[in-house]
Amino acid sequence: MGKYSDDEIRSCKKITLQIAASYLGISPLAVGLGMRNNLLPIGFAIKHEDRHSESWGYHIIGERLIAYKHGKITNVQVQNIEKNLETIISKFEEMKKDYFLY
């Protein structure tokens, strides 16, 4: 049994890899790798790159995490949503680049 209840997950302002891992009963590394490889449909892994390094950011959605734990969500169910969000993020990145050019 995880350290967090469903209600505690719902009340979190930010769900970290450590919180999600404790809730699911797996390691934080497994959560991060699962999200990066689109195997864990609980949110989004975002790759940040700059000239010298790369890092990852994670946005975990409480209701998706809860639904996943209770077997009510699969990768198939969120594929279309994630495709649409990827398009939105891509467009936002383009707009951001254009903004900093002026």
Secondary structure as UniProt FT lines:
FT   HELIX           6..11
FT   HELIX           17..24
FT   HELIX           28..36
FT   TURN            37..38
FT   STRAND          43..49
FT   STRAND          54..60
FT   HELIX           62..69
FT   TURN            70..71
FT   HELIX           75..101
//
